[in-house]
Amino acid sequence: MIILTVFVLISVSVPFLVTHQPDEADISKRLAPPSRTHWLGTDRVGKDVYSRLLYGSRISIKIGLVAVAGSVLIGSLFGLLAGYYGGQIDNLLMRGMDILLALPSVLLAIVIVTILGASLTNAIVAVSIVYIPQYARILRAAVLKVKELEYVLAARAVGASDWHILLTVVIPNCLAPLIVQATLGMGSAILDAAGLSFLGLGAKVGQPEWGLMLRDHFTLIRQAPWTVLAPGLAIFSMVLGFNLLGDALRDILDPQVKTT
């Protein structure tokens, strides 16, 4: 939580923390090492790495939030319908999820971006689609357990509609595993989006996105290591923060962990 709080505060306070504009280039100072003027040095065209790194935090947090929100909403709807109604609806939806899970996630994301066109928005859409099956299967499994419990049967007995039961009884009691997976999923979404940008399928040239910063300078790791280490460590730290938070939430929200 401390790690992620630092990143959030940085992204909110970017205009007050930067020393240069992210697109401000000075070719005469290209690949300058860290100094008082450029705290993390400059890149191959003289842009300030520190300032671009801070602006990149906004992009990465946006990627994580938007991609996971889309995956959770669509995946939860599929899992909810499949688990509660069962039968042909369950078979149809889950076989579709199985098809998506059978494809390597990175390969599927590359195919989607290739079809839609290379851009940061399409990269977010691709990452969101890739993770839909995970949330669908998690919620389906939770719903299968909850729908046969006494309080759900009692709601049916008094004549409550299916959607009333789903929204007020079933979903609130299935949120714990979904919250944990969504937290872990944000780190994975950021990592995958950075990977797509590294392959040239995400952020456009010039955007201060961490994966793109790595792509533009990975060949300079010996000549100007600061251009690679800074965005690499930023990605590592943010993903680590989400993974640690997800593990902690699992320990807190999982009743089986509490009793052991």
URZIFEN-V950150 format. One record per backbone hydrogen bond with DSSP energy under -0.5 kcal/mol. NH is the residue of the N-H (numbers start at 1). CO is the residue of the C=O. E is the energy in kcal/mol with one decimal. If there is no record, write none. Layout:
NH & CO & E
NH & CO & E
This chain:
5 & 1 & -2.5
6 & 2 & -2.2
7 & 3 & -1.8
8 & 4 & -2.5
9 & 5 & -2.7
10 & 6 & -2.3
11 & 7 & -2.6
12 & 8 & -2.1
13 & 9 & -2.0
14 & 11 & -0.5
16 & 13 & -1.5
17 & 13 & -1.0
17 & 14 & -1.3
18 & 14 & -2.1
24 & 21 & -1.5
25 & 23 & -0.7
29 & 26 & -2.5
30 & 27 & -1.3
31 & 43 & -2.6
32 & 29 & -1.4
35 & 38 & -3.1
39 & 37 & -0.5
41 & 38 & -1.6
42 & 32 & -2.0
43 & 47 & -1.9
46 & 43 & -1.5
48 & 24 & -0.5
49 & 41 & -2.2
50 & 41 & -0.5
52 & 48 & -1.9
53 & 49 & -2.3
54 & 50 & -1.9
55 & 51 & -2.2
56 & 52 & -1.9
57 & 53 & -1.0
57 & 54 & -0.7
58 & 54 & -0.7
58 & 55 & -0.6
59 & 55 & -1.2
60 & 56 & -2.4
61 & 57 & -2.2
62 & 58 & -2.2
63 & 59 & -2.4
64 & 60 & -2.4
65 & 61 & -2.5
66 & 62 & -2.7
67 & 63 & -2.4
68 & 64 & -1.9
69 & 65 & -2.3
70 & 66 & -2.3
71 & 67 & -2.1
72 & 68 & -3.1
73 & 69 & -2.4
74 & 70 & -2.1
75 & 71 & -2.6
76 & 72 & -2.5
77 & 73 & -1.7
78 & 74 & -2.2
79 & 75 & -2.7
80 & 76 & -2.7
81 & 77 & -2.3
82 & 78 & -2.6
83 & 79 & -2.5
84 & 80 & -2.2
85 & 81 & -2.1
86 & 81 & -0.6
86 & 82 & -1.3
89 & 86 & -0.9
90 & 86 & -1.3
91 & 87 & -2.3
92 & 88 & -2.8
93 & 89 & -2.4
94 & 90 & -2.6
95 & 91 & -2.1
96 & 92 & -1.5
97 & 93 & -2.0
98 & 94 & -2.4
99 & 95 & -1.9
100 & 96 & -1.7
101 & 97 & -2.4
102 & 98 & -1.6
103 & 99 & -0.5
103 & 100 & -0.9
108 & 104 & -2.8
109 & 105 & -2.4
110 & 106 & -2.4
111 & 107 & -2.3
112 & 108 & -2.4
113 & 109 & -2.5
114 & 110 & -2.4
115 & 111 & -2.1
116 & 112 & -2.6
117 & 113 & -3.0
119 & 117 & -0.5
119 & 201 & -0.9
123 & 119 & -1.9
124 & 120 & -2.0
125 & 121 & -2.2
126 & 122 & -2.6
127 & 123 & -2.5
128 & 124 & -2.4
129 & 125 & -2.4
130 & 126 & -2.2
131 & 127 & -1.4
132 & 129 & -1.1
135 & 131 & -1.3
136 & 132 & -2.2
137 & 133 & -2.5
138 & 134 & -2.1
139 & 135 & -2.4
140 & 136 & -2.1
141 & 137 & -2.2
142 & 138 & -1.9
143 & 139 & -2.8
144 & 140 & -2.4
145 & 141 & -1.1
146 & 142 & -2.2
147 & 143 & -2.8
148 & 145 & -0.5
149 & 146 & -2.1
152 & 149 & -0.7
153 & 149 & -2.1
154 & 150 & -2.6
155 & 151 & -1.5
156 & 152 & -2.0
157 & 153 & -2.1
158 & 154 & -1.6
159 & 156 & -1.6
160 & 155 & -2.2
165 & 161 & -2.4
166 & 162 & -2.7
167 & 163 & -2.5
168 & 164 & -2.3
169 & 165 & -2.0
170 & 165 & -2.7
171 & 166 & -2.8
173 & 169 & -0.7
173 & 170 & -0.8
174 & 171 & -2.1
178 & 174 & -0.7
179 & 175 & -2.8
180 & 176 & -2.0
181 & 177 & -2.2
182 & 178 & -2.4
183 & 179 & -2.1
184 & 180 & -2.2
185 & 181 & -2.7
186 & 182 & -1.4
187 & 183 & -0.9
188 & 184 & -1.6
189 & 185 & -2.8
190 & 186 & -2.1
191 & 187 & -2.1
192 & 188 & -2.7
193 & 189 & -2.6
194 & 190 & -2.1
195 & 191 & -2.0
196 & 192 & -2.3
197 & 193 & -2.2
198 & 194 & -2.3
199 & 195 & -1.5
200 & 197 & -1.3
201 & 196 & -3.2
202 & 196 & -0.6
207 & 204 & -2.2
209 & 207 & -2.1
213 & 209 & -2.4
214 & 210 & -1.9
215 & 211 & -2.0
216 & 212 & -2.3
217 & 213 & -0.8
217 & 214 & -0.6
218 & 214 & -1.6
220 & 217 & -2.1
221 & 218 & -1.0
224 & 220 & -3.7
227 & 224 & -1.7
228 & 225 & -1.3
229 & 225 & -3.0
230 & 226 & -1.4
232 & 228 & -2.0
233 & 229 & -2.8
234 & 230 & -1.8
235 & 231 & -2.4
236 & 232 & -2.3
237 & 233 & -2.6
238 & 234 & -2.3
239 & 235 & -2.4
240 & 236 & -2.4
241 & 237 & -2.2
242 & 238 & -2.0
243 & 239 & -2.3
244 & 240 & -2.7
245 & 241 & -2.2
246 & 242 & -2.5
247 & 243 & -2.2
248 & 244 & -2.1
249 & 245 & -2.6
250 & 246 & -2.1
251 & 247 & -1.9
252 & 248 & -1.9
253 & 249 & -3.1
254 & 250 & -2.1
255 & 253 & -0.7
257 & 254 & -0.5
258 & 254 & -1.6
259 & 255 & -1.5
260 & 256 & -0.6
260 & 257 & -0.7
